[in-house]
């Protein structure tokens, strides 16, 4: 397997280029040589191309024009959103193709990005490894695919915090599936939907499973809020993801650190996050929840 025969697909819609600079620069320093696809709005494309021309990094940087979330901004939709969503549900309840097209346009970006992730991925069938990721709050200390084999790598947050204890997670699951499902899975740790990676087939299967669930649920539910992570957790703990590998934050390739106390984390003299075995962490997510850490990272890369 070639760890540089990989693609990283990240959403940058609504961000100015400076917001993804740490993500891109740290990935370049980690010696990644594959493809990076950034989803950007057409109105921002020229600015991105000025900031980060194709020759700026050692990897191949590709911009893909995205339309996620744009339709939500129009005045008539914002004014009549509940009525429009009920109308769409009544008209297209059994029409999965039309329902998918509407969710691409009108769902929250957290949801609609999954459709564009799959479109990007299916244009690159020869790719061995894939990473789907947030960009604003992610940086790299090592090559993201250096330890990856077959499987779907999913980032667990602080295992001391359960789904039921987190108001956001509990609310998402309750809204979509009800109290019964929350009671069934609420004692499990939170699995973050912001960073997912693995071999091509595992990630492709994951996207199909997520999108099929989106389309099975009522349109009025899927268009209401950013329920992707609640659905992601429901499917994980129902064993619906094939070849899933749960990545604990301080002993795996994905370190999702937002729910940790900063003083409980360990760093070396270069202020690189260390895992419990003393090795360097690889992919770090949600570091910006800790302002001192964020400032150190900004000084390092900007």
C-alpha angles and dihedrals in degrees: 000000000000112000090201092057087086141107129217114202116195135175115234098161112141093014126111113230093258090064092067098040095101090048093052099039094048091048090052092050088051087064096243108168103178132088128301117195116195118195106218137165117256090239089061099041098094091050091050092049090052092049097042114022118186092264095053097095142029091248128068108263115204126184119210119193109236131197098187113140096000097112090054089066098063114107098234091055095047090049098048101024100132093046093046093048092051090049092051090049092053095045100043106026093124098029103092095178093054091042090054092050091051093048090051089057106032108025122096112276090248087065103033093050089073091067091053092044089058093046090053093046097049090056089061105052094155092061116115101195133032135190123190109195154164111242110197096064103029130092137166134234094175140013105295096223099043094105100029123119129159114324145066112280113207124184117236116202124221101325090215089071117070131203091251092052094053111079094208096049094043091049094050094049093044093049094049104034108013136238094300094063092043089054090049097052104018095101092063123095119259117268111206119224092201098089123031126160143164145112117331097257095046093051092044090051089048092054092048091050092050094046093047089054091049089054094045091055121078114276090232089060096047093048094047103074148339095290098153095108094047089053091044090056094045091053094044094053091044087057092241096137114084117227093002117179115194109218114209108213099238099039107040148051093278119060109188101183108168096108097047126097106249091227091058092061124089125225135180125231090277089054093248114153113250128208122228091267091056096253124125119269116242114205115023121197131185095012088141090072084077108062098197090052092046091053092051091050091049091053090049098052108022 
